[in-house]
C-alpha cells in the first residue's frame, strides 16, 4: 500500500468512526423517544376507550380516534427509523473492521492491497445502496399505510357511531350505514393483506418461489392496469431461503418499475429454472429508455438487483431503446 493510499484509508477510518459514534448516539436518543411515544400511545388509547364508554359526542370520539391514529403512525415511523439506525450501525461496524484489517496488513504486497482497497470501496458503495433502498421502501410503506388503512380506520369509528345512533331513530338507514361499514372494512382488510404480502408473503416459506411469483403476478395484475402473463420453464423445486427472497424482491421491483415508469399496458415475465442457473426476465411494451441514464439515475431498485445478482456470481442485463419497450433480466446460480 502506498503512503497516499494509507492516508486515504486512515481518513476513511476516522470518518467511519465518527459516523459510528453519531449513529450510536442517535440510536440512544431514538430509543428514548420511542419509549415516550409508546407511553403517549397507551395514554391516548386509554382516553379513546373512556370516551367510547362514557358516550361522548361523535366529534369528540373522532378527535380522540384521530389522535390515536397519529400516535400509532408516529410509533410506526419511529420504529422504522430505529431499525434503520441499527442497520446503519451494523454496516458501519463491518466497514470499520474491514478498514482496520486493511491498514494492519498495509505492507503485504501492493497488488493484493490494491485489490482489497477496491473491494472495500465496492463494499461501502453496496452498503450505502442497500441502506438507501431500505429507507425508501419504509417511507413508501409508511405513506401507503397512512393514506390507505389508517384513513379508512379513522372513518370506521365515525360510521359505527352514526349507525348506533340511528338504530332507535331510523333502523333502515342504520342498516344501510352498517352495510357501508362492512364494505369499507372488507376493502381495508384486503389492503392490509396486500401490505403483508408485499412485506413478507408467508407462502414463500410454505410453498416456495414459483407459486409465490405466480400469485404475486396475479395480484399485481388485479391492482394495476397491466396485462401480466407469466411462464415458467425448467424443473420446479425449492432453493435456499435467501435466494428465493432475493428473486422475489427483484421480481417485485421489476413489475413495480413497469407499472410506475414504463407507461406499458402489457408485461411478459419468464422464469427459467435451469440445472445450474435461475434466470428471470420481465418484458414490457412501454416507452423504453436509454440504459446509460441508469448510471446517473436515482433508481436504487435496479442498481440493487444488479449488485445482488453479481454478488451471488450472476449477471444483470437491460435491453431497451426509447420507444421500443424494455427487457430487464438477471441470472443467478441455482443453489437448491
C-alpha positions as CSV (number, residue, x, y, z in Angstrom):
1,X,0.0,0.0,0.0
2,X,1.4,3.4,-1.0
3,X,1.7,6.2,1.6
4,X,-1.1,8.1,-0.2
5,X,-3.4,5.1,0.0
6,X,-2.6,4.7,3.7
7,X,-3.6,8.3,4.3
8,X,-6.8,7.9,2.4
9,X,-7.8,4.8,4.3
10,X,-6.8,6.4,7.7
11,X,-9.0,9.3,6.8
12,X,-11.8,7.0,5.8
13,X,-11.4,5.1,9.1
14,X,-11.6,8.3,11.1
15,X,-14.7,9.4,9.2
16,X,-16.3,5.9,9.8
17,X,-15.5,6.0,13.5
18,X,-17.1,9.5,13.7
19,X,-20.2,8.3,11.8
20,X,-20.4,5.2,14.1
21,X,-20.3,7.4,17.2
22,X,-23.1,9.6,15.8
23,X,-25.3,6.7,14.8
24,X,-24.8,5.2,18.3
25,X,-25.9,8.5,19.9
26,X,-28.9,8.7,17.6
27,X,-29.9,5.2,18.5
28,X,-29.9,6.1,22.2
29,X,-31.9,9.2,21.5
30,X,-34.4,7.3,19.3
31,X,-34.8,4.6,21.9
32,X,-35.7,7.3,24.5
33,X,-38.1,9.0,22.0
34,X,-39.7,5.6,21.2
35,X,-40.3,5.0,24.8
36,X,-42.1,8.4,25.2
37,X,-44.2,7.8,22.1
38,X,-45.2,4.3,23.3
39,X,-46.3,5.8,26.7
40,X,-48.2,8.5,24.9
41,X,-49.9,6.0,22.6
42,X,-51.0,3.9,25.6
43,X,-52.5,7.1,27.3
44,X,-54.3,8.1,24.1
45,X,-55.8,4.7,23.6
46,X,-57.0,4.7,27.2
47,X,-58.6,8.1,26.7
48,X,-60.3,6.8,23.5
49,X,-61.7,3.8,25.3
50,X,-63.0,6.1,28.1
51,X,-64.7,8.4,25.6
52,X,-66.4,5.5,24.0
53,X,-67.7,4.1,27.3
54,X,-68.9,7.4,28.5
55,X,-70.9,8.0,25.3
56,X,-69.2,11.2,24.2
57,X,-70.4,13.0,21.1
58,X,-69.3,11.9,17.7
59,X,-66.9,14.8,17.2
60,X,-65.1,14.2,20.5
61,X,-64.7,10.5,19.7
62,X,-63.5,11.2,16.2
63,X,-60.9,13.7,17.6
64,X,-59.7,11.1,20.1
65,X,-59.5,8.4,17.4
66,X,-57.6,10.8,15.1
67,X,-55.1,11.4,17.9
68,X,-54.7,7.6,18.4
69,X,-54.1,7.1,14.7
70,X,-51.5,9.9,14.7
71,X,-49.7,8.4,17.7
72,X,-49.7,5.0,16.1
73,X,-48.3,6.5,12.9
74,X,-45.5,8.2,14.8
75,X,-44.8,4.9,16.6
76,X,-44.6,3.1,13.3
77,X,-42.2,5.7,11.8
78,X,-40.0,5.8,14.9
79,X,-39.7,2.1,14.9
80,X,-38.7,2.1,11.3
81,X,-36.1,4.9,11.9
82,X,-34.7,3.0,14.9
83,X,-34.4,-0.2,12.8
84,X,-32.6,1.8,10.0
85,X,-30.2,3.3,12.5
86,X,-29.4,-0.2,13.9
87,X,-28.8,-1.5,10.4
88,X,-26.6,1.5,9.7
89,X,-24.6,0.8,12.8
90,X,-24.1,-2.9,11.9
91,X,-22.9,-1.9,8.4
92,X,-20.5,0.8,9.7
93,X,-19.1,-1.7,12.2
94,X,-18.4,-4.2,9.4
95,X,-16.8,-1.5,7.3
96,X,-14.7,-0.2,10.2
97,X,-13.4,-3.8,10.7
98,X,-12.6,-4.1,7.0
99,X,-10.6,-0.8,7.1
100,X,-8.7,-1.8,10.2
101,X,-7.8,-5.1,8.7
102,X,-6.7,-3.4,5.5
103,X,-4.5,-0.9,7.4
104,X,-3.0,-3.6,9.6
105,X,-1.8,-5.6,6.6
106,X,-0.7,-2.5,4.7
107,X,2.8,-3.8,3.7
108,X,1.9,-7.2,2.4
109,X,2.1,-6.7,-1.3
110,X,0.8,-3.8,-3.3
111,X,-1.1,-5.8,-5.9
112,X,-3.1,-7.6,-3.2
113,X,-3.8,-4.4,-1.3
114,X,-4.9,-2.7,-4.4
115,X,-7.5,-5.4,-4.9
116,X,-8.6,-5.2,-1.3
117,X,-8.9,-1.4,-1.4
118,X,-11.2,-1.7,-4.5
119,X,-13.2,-4.4,-2.7
120,X,-13.6,-2.2,0.4
121,X,-14.8,0.7,-1.7
122,X,-17.2,-1.5,-3.6
123,X,-18.5,-2.9,-0.3
124,X,-19.2,0.6,1.1
125,X,-21.0,1.5,-2.1
126,X,-23.1,-1.6,-1.8
127,X,-23.9,-0.9,1.8
128,X,-25.0,2.6,1.1
129,X,-27.2,1.4,-1.8
130,X,-28.9,-1.2,0.4
131,X,-29.5,1.2,3.3
132,X,-30.9,3.9,0.9
133,X,-33.2,1.3,-0.8
134,X,-34.4,0.1,2.6
135,X,-35.2,3.6,3.7
136,X,-37.1,4.4,0.5
137,X,-39.2,1.2,0.9
138,X,-40.0,2.1,4.5
139,X,-41.1,5.6,3.5
140,X,-43.3,4.2,0.7
141,X,-45.0,1.7,3.1
142,X,-45.5,4.3,5.8
143,X,-47.1,6.7,3.3
144,X,-49.3,3.9,1.9
145,X,-50.4,2.8,5.4
146,X,-51.2,6.4,6.4
147,X,-53.1,7.2,3.2
148,X,-54.9,3.8,3.0
149,X,-55.8,1.7,6.0
150,X,-55.1,4.4,8.6
151,X,-57.5,6.8,6.9
152,X,-60.1,4.1,6.5
153,X,-59.9,3.1,10.1
154,X,-60.4,6.7,11.1
155,X,-63.8,6.6,9.3
156,X,-64.9,3.3,10.8
157,X,-65.4,4.7,14.2
158,X,-67.5,7.6,12.8
159,X,-69.6,5.2,10.7
160,X,-70.2,3.0,13.7
161,X,-71.3,5.9,15.9
162,X,-73.7,7.1,13.2
163,X,-75.2,3.6,12.9
164,X,-75.6,3.2,16.6
165,X,-77.4,6.5,17.0
166,X,-79.7,5.6,14.0
167,X,-80.8,2.3,15.4
168,X,-83.5,3.8,17.5
169,X,-84.4,6.6,15.1
170,X,-84.2,5.1,11.6
171,X,-83.4,1.3,11.6
172,X,-83.4,1.2,7.8
173,X,-80.8,3.9,7.4
174,X,-78.8,2.3,10.2
175,X,-78.8,-0.9,8.3
176,X,-77.5,0.9,5.2
177,X,-74.7,2.5,7.3
178,X,-73.7,-0.9,8.6
179,X,-73.7,-2.3,5.1
180,X,-71.4,0.6,4.0
181,X,-69.2,-0.1,7.0
182,X,-68.9,-3.8,6.1
183,X,-67.9,-2.9,2.5
184,X,-65.3,-0.4,3.7
185,X,-63.9,-3.0,6.3
186,X,-63.6,-5.7,3.6
187,X,-61.7,-3.3,1.3
188,X,-59.4,-2.2,4.1
189,X,-58.8,-5.8,5.1
190,X,-57.7,-6.6,1.5
191,X,-55.3,-3.6,1.5
192,X,-53.8,-4.8,4.7
193,X,-53.4,-8.3,3.3
194,X,-51.7,-6.8,0.3
195,X,-49.3,-4.9,2.5
196,X,-48.4,-8.1,4.4
197,X,-47.9,-10.0,1.2
198,X,-45.5,-7.3,-0.1
199,X,-43.6,-7.2,3.2
200,X,-43.2,-11.0,3.5
201,X,-45.5,-13.5,1.8
202,X,-45.9,-16.5,4.1
203,X,-46.4,-18.7,1.0
204,X,-42.8,-18.0,0.0
205,X,-41.7,-20.0,3.1
206,X,-44.5,-22.6,2.8
207,X,-44.8,-23.3,-0.9
208,X,-41.7,-21.8,-2.4
209,X,-40.7,-19.5,-5.2
210,X,-42.8,-20.5,-8.2
211,X,-46.3,-20.4,-6.5
212,X,-45.4,-17.1,-4.9
213,X,-44.3,-15.4,-8.1
214,X,-47.4,-16.7,-9.9
215,X,-49.7,-15.5,-7.0
216,X,-47.9,-12.1,-6.9
217,X,-48.2,-11.5,-10.6
218,X,-51.9,-12.3,-10.5
219,X,-52.4,-10.0,-7.5
220,X,-50.4,-7.2,-9.2
221,X,-52.5,-7.6,-12.4
222,X,-55.7,-7.1,-10.4
223,X,-54.3,-4.0,-8.7
224,X,-53.0,-2.3,-11.8
225,X,-54.0,-1.8,-15.4
226,X,-51.2,-4.1,-16.6
227,X,-51.9,-7.3,-18.6
228,X,-49.4,-9.6,-17.0
229,X,-48.6,-13.1,-18.2
230,X,-46.0,-15.3,-16.6
231,X,-44.4,-18.5,-17.9
232,X,-42.1,-21.0,-16.1
233,X,-39.7,-23.4,-17.6
234,X,-37.3,-25.9,-16.1
235,X,-37.6,-28.1,-13.0
236,X,-39.7,-26.6,-10.2
237,X,-38.0,-27.1,-6.8
238,X,-37.1,-25.3,-3.6
239,X,-34.0,-23.2,-3.2
240,X,-32.1,-21.7,-0.4
241,X,-34.3,-19.2,1.5
242,X,-32.0,-16.2,0.9
243,X,-32.1,-17.0,-2.8
244,X,-35.9,-17.2,-3.0
245,X,-36.2,-14.0,-1.1
246,X,-33.7,-12.2,-3.4
247,X,-35.5,-13.3,-6.5
248,X,-39.0,-12.4,-5.1
249,X,-37.8,-8.9,-4.1
250,X,-36.2,-8.4,-7.6
251,X,-39.4,-9.6,-9.3
252,X,-41.4,-7.1,-7.2
253,X,-39.1,-4.3,-8.2
254,X,-39.2,-5.2,-11.9
255,X,-43.0,-5.3,-12.0
256,X,-43.2,-2.1,-10.0
257,X,-40.9,-0.3,-12.4
258,X,-43.0,-1.4,-15.3
259,X,-46.2,-0.1,-13.7
260,X,-44.7,3.2,-12.4
261,X,-42.4,4.3,-15.1
262,X,-42.8,2.5,-18.4
263,X,-46.4,3.5,-19.4
264,X,-46.8,-0.1,-20.6
265,X,-50.1,-2.0,-20.7
266,X,-48.6,-5.4,-21.2
267,X,-45.9,-7.3,-19.4
268,X,-44.5,-10.7,-20.0
269,X,-42.5,-12.4,-17.3
270,X,-40.4,-15.6,-17.7
271,X,-38.8,-17.7,-15.0
272,X,-36.4,-20.4,-16.2
273,X,-35.3,-22.9,-13.5
274,X,-32.2,-24.4,-15.1
275,X,-30.0,-27.1,-13.6
276,X,-27.2,-24.6,-12.9
277,X,-28.8,-21.2,-13.1
278,X,-32.1,-19.4,-12.4
279,X,-33.0,-16.7,-14.9
280,X,-35.9,-14.3,-14.7
281,X,-36.8,-11.7,-17.3
282,X,-39.6,-9.1,-17.5
283,X,-40.6,-7.6,-20.9
284,X,-42.9,-4.6,-21.3
285,X,-44.3,-2.8,-24.3
286,X,-43.8,0.7,-22.7
287,X,-41.9,3.8,-23.8
288,X,-38.5,2.3,-23.2
289,X,-35.4,4.2,-22.1
290,X,-31.7,4.6,-22.6
291,X,-29.9,2.1,-20.3
292,X,-27.0,4.6,-20.0
293,X,-29.1,7.0,-18.0
294,X,-29.3,4.5,-15.1
295,X,-25.7,5.3,-14.3
296,X,-26.8,8.8,-13.3
297,X,-30.3,7.8,-12.2
298,X,-31.6,7.6,-8.6
299,X,-33.3,4.3,-9.3
300,X,-31.9,2.3,-6.4
301,X,-34.0,-0.7,-7.1
302,X,-32.4,-1.7,-10.4
303,X,-28.9,-0.9,-9.1
304,X,-29.6,-3.1,-6.1
305,X,-30.8,-6.0,-8.2
306,X,-27.6,-5.8,-10.3
307,X,-25.5,-5.6,-7.1
308,X,-27.1,-8.6,-5.5
309,X,-27.0,-10.7,-8.7
310,X,-23.3,-10.0,-9.2
311,X,-22.5,-10.7,-5.5
312,X,-24.1,-14.1,-6.0
313,X,-22.0,-14.8,-9.1
314,X,-24.7,-14.0,-11.6
315,X,-25.4,-11.1,-14.1
316,X,-27.9,-8.4,-14.8
317,X,-29.0,-7.2,-18.3
318,X,-31.0,-4.4,-19.8
319,X,-32.2,-4.4,-23.4
320,X,-34.1,-1.3,-24.1
321,X,-34.4,1.6,-26.6
322,X,-36.6,4.7,-26.4
323,X,-40.0,4.0,-27.8
324,X,-39.5,0.2,-28.1
325,X,-40.2,-1.2,-24.6
326,X,-37.7,-2.8,-22.3
327,X,-36.5,-6.3,-21.3
328,X,-34.8,-6.5,-17.9
329,X,-33.3,-9.8,-16.8
330,X,-30.9,-11.3,-14.4
331,X,-29.3,-14.7,-13.8
332,X,-28.1,-16.2,-10.5
333,X,-26.6,-19.6,-9.8
334,X,-29.1,-22.2,-8.7
335,X,-28.3,-23.5,-5.2
336,X,-31.2,-25.8,-4.3
